[in-house]
C-alpha cells in the first residue's frame, strides 16, 4: 500500500529524469515508475513515500524540471485509495532472482579471460622502456 503518491508531468524525457533524480535526492521517496504519453512528448514521473517527504520531493522536482522544460502538472495524494494505488504500482523492472543466474552463468567465462591476461608490468618498467625509445 502506498502511503503517499506524487506525480510530476513534464514535457520530454530529460526533464522527467531531472525531476526523478531531484525528487529522490531531496527527500526519502522512491520512484515507482514513469509513463510516456501518446503524443505531446509528455512524461509522468510517479513517486511514493511519506506525505511530507513526497510533498518536499515534488516541490523540489518541479523547480528543477522547470529549468529544463515545461512542467505540465503536479499532484500529491496522501493515502491514495487501493484502486488508485493499483493504477500506479508496477512490478520491479528486473526482479532480484533473475539477475543472479546471469552473473553465475558468466562467471566461468570471466575467470578464463582474467587467467589469460598476461602479467602486468610495473609502471616504472613501462616508463623506463619508453624513455629508452625516446633516447635512440
C-alpha beads as a LAMMPS data file, in Angstrom:
LAMMPS data file: protein, C-alpha beads

136 atoms
135 bonds

1 atom types
1 bond types

-500.0 500.0 xlo xhi
-500.0 500.0 ylo yhi
-500.0 500.0 zlo zhi

Masses

1 110.0

Atoms # bond

1 1 1 0.000 0.000 0.000
2 1 1 1.321 3.420 -0.951
3 1 1 1.352 5.878 1.954
4 1 1 1.514 8.899 -0.352
5 1 1 1.700 9.315 -4.113
6 1 1 3.406 12.102 -6.035
7 1 1 3.016 12.738 -9.763
8 1 1 5.046 15.164 -11.864
9 1 1 4.166 15.548 -15.539
10 1 1 6.692 17.261 -17.801
11 1 1 7.399 17.632 -21.498
12 1 1 10.309 15.421 -22.530
13 1 1 12.253 12.547 -21.030
14 1 1 15.254 14.669 -19.999
15 1 1 13.046 16.868 -17.810
16 1 1 11.446 13.754 -16.336
17 1 1 14.824 12.256 -15.490
18 1 1 15.895 15.523 -13.870
19 1 1 12.647 15.595 -11.870
20 1 1 13.041 11.982 -10.710
21 1 1 16.698 12.472 -9.773
22 1 1 15.961 15.642 -7.818
23 1 1 12.976 14.052 -6.062
24 1 1 14.923 11.089 -4.693
25 1 1 17.812 13.319 -3.634
26 1 1 15.547 15.880 -1.955
27 1 1 13.597 13.532 0.316
28 1 1 13.160 9.935 1.373
29 1 1 10.984 8.837 -1.561
30 1 1 11.084 6.086 -4.153
31 1 1 10.455 6.443 -7.870
32 1 1 7.744 3.917 -8.708
33 1 1 7.712 4.330 -12.460
34 1 1 7.484 6.767 -15.323
35 1 1 4.903 6.794 -18.060
36 1 1 5.176 8.139 -21.599
37 1 1 2.034 9.678 -23.049
38 1 1 0.912 9.119 -26.593
39 1 1 1.619 12.355 -28.407
40 1 1 2.807 15.639 -26.998
41 1 1 6.018 14.167 -25.591
42 1 1 4.770 14.298 -22.002
43 1 1 6.234 12.046 -19.333
44 1 1 4.735 11.414 -15.892
45 1 1 7.081 10.515 -13.031
46 1 1 5.456 8.590 -10.169
47 1 1 6.968 8.660 -6.676
48 1 1 5.926 7.288 -3.300
49 1 1 6.803 7.854 0.341
50 1 1 5.545 9.569 3.463
51 1 1 3.268 12.549 2.873
52 1 1 5.727 15.254 3.938
53 1 1 8.599 13.625 2.034
54 1 1 6.530 13.359 -1.150
55 1 1 5.418 16.995 -0.892
56 1 1 9.023 18.150 -0.472
57 1 1 10.243 15.881 -3.281
58 1 1 7.543 17.043 -5.717
59 1 1 8.252 20.712 -4.972
60 1 1 11.999 20.237 -5.495
61 1 1 11.453 18.156 -8.642
62 1 1 9.155 20.775 -10.170
63 1 1 11.678 23.551 -9.525
64 1 1 14.475 21.504 -11.110
65 1 1 12.432 20.401 -14.127
66 1 1 11.239 23.961 -14.829
67 1 1 14.861 24.920 -15.564
68 1 1 14.883 22.451 -18.477
69 1 1 11.357 22.084 -19.756
70 1 1 7.677 22.778 -19.219
71 1 1 6.047 21.267 -16.154
72 1 1 2.507 20.383 -17.218
73 1 1 1.120 19.370 -13.825
74 1 1 1.944 18.108 -10.366
75 1 1 -0.081 16.282 -7.746
76 1 1 0.365 14.827 -4.269
77 1 1 -2.217 12.353 -2.967
78 1 1 -1.979 11.447 0.708
79 1 1 -3.133 7.883 1.392
80 1 1 -4.438 7.062 -2.104
81 1 1 -7.272 4.534 -2.294
82 1 1 -6.456 0.942 -3.185
83 1 1 -7.946 1.409 -6.649
84 1 1 -5.698 4.391 -7.369
85 1 1 -2.684 2.568 -5.919
86 1 1 -3.336 -0.328 -8.339
87 1 1 -3.181 2.128 -11.241
88 1 1 0.364 3.225 -10.450
89 1 1 2.028 0.215 -8.856
90 1 1 4.343 -1.752 -11.125
91 1 1 6.436 -4.865 -10.806
92 1 1 10.165 -4.441 -10.282
93 1 1 11.834 -3.812 -13.628
94 1 1 14.464 -6.509 -13.006
95 1 1 13.491 -8.928 -10.215
96 1 1 16.407 -9.783 -7.964
97 1 1 16.167 -13.542 -8.570
98 1 1 16.606 -13.028 -12.336
99 1 1 19.911 -11.182 -12.017
100 1 1 21.835 -13.791 -10.011
101 1 1 21.814 -16.659 -12.571
102 1 1 23.135 -14.363 -15.309
103 1 1 26.157 -13.493 -13.166
104 1 1 26.708 -17.140 -12.254
105 1 1 26.495 -18.178 -15.919
106 1 1 29.079 -15.600 -16.998
107 1 1 31.482 -16.207 -14.090
108 1 1 33.465 -19.075 -15.742
109 1 1 33.986 -17.005 -18.914
110 1 1 35.205 -14.031 -16.919
111 1 1 37.555 -16.170 -14.829
112 1 1 39.049 -17.692 -18.014
113 1 1 39.655 -14.268 -19.522
114 1 1 41.283 -12.999 -16.328
115 1 1 43.598 -16.009 -16.306
116 1 1 44.529 -15.320 -19.943
117 1 1 45.653 -11.767 -19.221
118 1 1 49.424 -11.638 -19.170
119 1 1 51.318 -10.295 -16.216
120 1 1 51.042 -6.533 -15.786
121 1 1 54.356 -4.696 -15.851
122 1 1 55.053 -2.189 -13.081
123 1 1 54.673 1.441 -14.144
124 1 1 58.397 2.054 -13.660
125 1 1 59.265 -0.617 -16.247
126 1 1 56.919 0.912 -18.788
127 1 1 58.356 4.399 -18.205
128 1 1 61.948 3.117 -18.493
129 1 1 61.233 1.333 -21.751
130 1 1 59.545 4.404 -23.226
131 1 1 62.493 6.585 -22.121
132 1 1 64.944 4.287 -23.880
133 1 1 62.935 4.541 -27.101
134 1 1 62.983 8.366 -26.917
135 1 1 66.789 8.457 -26.400
136 1 1 67.526 6.484 -29.580

Bonds

1 1 1 2
2 1 2 3
3 1 3 4
4 1 4 5
5 1 5 6
6 1 6 7
7 1 7 8
8 1 8 9
9 1 9 10
10 1 10 11
11 1 11 12
12 1 12 13
13 1 13 14
14 1 14 15
15 1 15 16
16 1 16 17
17 1 17 18
18 1 18 19
19 1 19 20
20 1 20 21
21 1 21 22
22 1 22 23
23 1 23 24
24 1 24 25
25 1 25 26
26 1 26 27
27 1 27 28
28 1 28 29
29 1 29 30
30 1 30 31
31 1 31 32
32 1 32 33
33 1 33 34
34 1 34 35
35 1 35 36
36 1 36 37
37 1 37 38
38 1 38 39
39 1 39 40
40 1 40 41
41 1 41 42
42 1 42 43
43 1 43 44
44 1 44 45
45 1 45 46
46 1 46 47
47 1 47 48
48 1 48 49
49 1 49 50
50 1 50 51
51 1 51 52
52 1 52 53
53 1 53 54
54 1 54 55
55 1 55 56
56 1 56 57
57 1 57 58
58 1 58 59
59 1 59 60
60 1 60 61
61 1 61 62
62 1 62 63
63 1 63 64
64 1 64 65
65 1 65 66
66 1 66 67
67 1 67 68
68 1 68 69
69 1 69 70
70 1 70 71
71 1 71 72
72 1 72 73
73 1 73 74
74 1 74 75
75 1 75 76
76 1 76 77
77 1 77 78
78 1 78 79
79 1 79 80
80 1 80 81
81 1 81 82
82 1 82 83
83 1 83 84
84 1 84 85
85 1 85 86
86 1 86 87
87 1 87 88
88 1 88 89
89 1 89 90
90 1 90 91
91 1 91 92
92 1 92 93
93 1 93 94
94 1 94 95
95 1 95 96
96 1 96 97
97 1 97 98
98 1 98 99
99 1 99 100
100 1 100 101
101 1 101 102
102 1 102 103
103 1 103 104
104 1 104 105
105 1 105 106
106 1 106 107
107 1 107 108
108 1 108 109
109 1 109 110
110 1 110 111
111 1 111 112
112 1 112 113
113 1 113 114
114 1 114 115
115 1 115 116
116 1 116 117
117 1 117 118
118 1 118 119
119 1 119 120
120 1 120 121
121 1 121 122
122 1 122 123
123 1 123 124
124 1 124 125
125 1 125 126
126 1 126 127
127 1 127 128
128 1 128 129
129 1 129 130
130 1 130 131
131 1 131 132
132 1 132 133
133 1 133 134
134 1 134 135
135 1 135 136
